[in-house]
């Protein structure tokens, strides 16, 4: 049974990736980008990680699962890993991923990201907290959907192409920002109903991988 506190949880895994794994992932992505010519079309664009990178990242998740389950006990698997880049002037504004189709497994309980190359300046991941009711939809789920009775749901990620627009329900919400300057290789897991974003990159290039944390294995495409 999924509890609200899981969807609002935070957990770091300081050695999610070893230095050797991180360097290997950078080489894999350098080769993939050279072969495909991929370039981000906007600041939230992602590239599906190729199979060798998926294998490394899935293994890292598996060995860290016991740590993640301390605060996200319903998580049993990771989803498809995606690769993202942010360059100077780019950022991800505050948003919340939310839980799509809350009654249908596999359910997104959280997300996890790991930086493989930090920007020279800026690009820090952050979360925001608020006492405002505006982030909540008023929808409540319970045992029929696999949740503790009376579990409320937040709004979800706005589906805009570049994450460049702040959703209207967030525009006037007072929040407190908590910046997390984790080093490359550290995994940062956060519940699916946590407000979060990435501060503007001031110099250099930020390179990272992200995926969903699920309550059941997903079909990988």
C-alpha positions, -999 to 999 in steps of 0.1 A, spaced: 0 0 0 14 34 -11 15 61 16 15 99 10 49 103 28 66 82 0 54 106 -27 69 135 -7 101 117 3 137 127 -3 168 104 -3 204 108 -15 227 79 -26 261 95 -24 279 67 -43 251 58 -67 277 56 -95 314 49 -92 339 72 -109 346 44 -134 309 40 -142 304 78 -146 333 80 -170 320 51 -189 286 67 -192 301 99 -205 320 79 -232 288 60 -242 269 93 -245 297 110 -264 296 81 -289 258 81 -291 256 119 -297 283 117 -324 265 88 -341 230 103 -340 237 140 -341 213 146 -312 212 181 -298 186 192 -273 158 211 -291 148 228 -258 160 229 -222 138 199 -211 146 177 -241 158 142 -233 174 114 -252 167 78 -244 199 63 -230 213 35 -252 213 -1 -240 249 -1 -226 240 30 -204 207 15 -194 225 -16 -182 249 4 -160 221 26 -146 198 -4 -139 226 -21 -120 233 10 -100 196 12 -91 195 -25 -81 224 -22 -56 209 10 -42 173 -2 -39 177 -11 -2 186 25 5 158 40 -16 133 17 1 140 32 35 119 62 25 102 48 -7 92 13 5 68 8 -24 95 12 -50 106 -21 -66 120 -10 -100 133 18 -121 119 28 -155 136 37 -187 166 60 -182 168 92 -202 197 116 -208 195 153 -205 218 183 -210 215 219 -199 239 247 -212 245 283 -202 212 301 -195 191 270 -194 172 258 -164 141 237 -153 115 259 -136 97 246 -105 72 219 -113 58 186 -100 58 153 -119 27 139 -101 12 104 -104 -4 96 -137 -31 69 -137 -28 64 -99 -49 32 -99 -29 15 -127 5 -2 -120 33 4 -126 28 36 -106 53 64 -105 62 67 -68 92 90 -74 120 100 -96 158 98 -94 185 118 -112 222 114 -113 246 140 -127 276 126 -147 291 160 -155 285 191 -134 282 225 -149 311 249 -142 287 272 -124 250 268 -116 227 240 -126 220 228 -90 189 206 -84 165 220 -59 132 212 -42 106 236 -29 81 232 0 50 251 6 20 252 30 -2 265 2 -32 242 -8 -28 253 -44 -5 224 -53 -32 199 -44 -60 189 -69 -86 179 -43 -86 144 -56 -82 117 -30 -74 80 -36 -75 50 -13 -74 12 -10 -92 7 -43 -63 22 -61 -36 7 -38 -30 37 -16 -35 44 21 -70 57 26 -74 94 20 -42 99 0 -44 133 -17 -29 140 -52 -11 170 -64 -13 186 -98 11 171 -124 39 182 -147 27 208 -172 30 194 -206 48 222 -224 77 215 -247 104 234 -230 93 236 -193 95 273 -200 61 282 -186 52 282 -149 17 266 -145 -10 290 -134 -15 272 -101 21 279 -92 24 315 -102 13 330 -69 23 301 -46 48 311 -18 75 285 -16 108 278 3 137 266 -19 161 240 -8 192 237 -30 210 204 -33 246 209 -47 252 171 -49 285 160 -65 286 141 -98 277 104 -93 253 110 -64 218 98 -69 190 122 -58 156 105 -53 124 125 -47 88 116 -44 65 121 -74 46 149 -56 76 170 -47 80 204 -62 115 206 -78 136 221 -106 171 230 -117 187 264 -112 201 282 -143 234 270 -156 257 300 -155 287 284 -172 296 251 -188 273 221 -195 253 200 -171 249 163 -181 226 139 -162 204 109 -164 168 106 -149 142 80 -145 110 71 -127 109 50 -96 81 25 -99 61 1 -77 63 -26 -104 87 -33 -133 77 -15 -165 78 -27 -200 109 -12 -214 107 2 -249 
